[in-house]
Amino acid sequence: MPDTAALLVAAAGQQGLGNTLRVALIALIVGGALLAWFLLRGYRGNGADDSDND
């Protein structure tokens, strides 16, 4: 029976940039969602806060 670690190394070598691009794509999506949440969070309360200071 072949060594499992050797099989994993051989399989990983054949992937090329597939895993790297997959991780980069996921990071872009998560980063974009966090950026949108951060920006929209700042705009949400502006109207209510300004009317209370009259």
C-alpha positions in Angstrom: 0.0 0.0 0.0 1.5 3.4 -1.0 2.3 6.0 1.6 -0.5 8.5 2.2 1.8 11.5 2.6 3.5 10.7 -0.7 0.1 10.6 -2.5 -1.0 13.9 -0.9 2.2 15.6 -2.0 1.8 14.2 -5.6 -1.8 15.4 -5.7 -0.9 18.8 -4.4 1.8 19.2 -7.0 -0.7 18.6 -9.8 -3.1 21.4 -8.6 -1.0 24.3 -9.7 -2.5 27.6 -8.8 -6.0 26.3 -8.2 -5.9 26.3 -4.4 -4.1 29.7 -4.3 -6.7 31.3 -6.6 -9.5 29.7 -4.6 -8.2 31.2 -1.4 -7.6 34.6 -3.0 -11.2 34.6 -4.4 -12.7 33.7 -1.0 -10.5 36.4 0.7 -11.7 39.0 -1.9 -15.4 38.1 -1.3 -15.1 38.2 2.5 -13.1 41.4 2.4 -15.6 43.0 0.1 -18.5 42.0 2.4 -16.7 43.4 5.5 -15.9 46.6 3.7 -19.5 47.0 2.6 -20.7 46.3 6.1 -18.3 48.8 7.6 -19.2 51.6 5.1 -23.0 51.0 5.4 -22.8 50.9 9.2 -21.5 54.4 9.2 -24.3 55.7 7.0 -27.1 54.0 8.9 -27.2 56.2 11.9 -26.4 59.6 10.4 -30.0 60.7 9.9 -31.2 59.8 13.4 -28.2 61.3 15.1 -28.5 64.6 13.4 -32.2 65.1 14.2 -31.6 64.6 18.0 -29.1 67.4 18.2 -31.6 70.2 17.3 
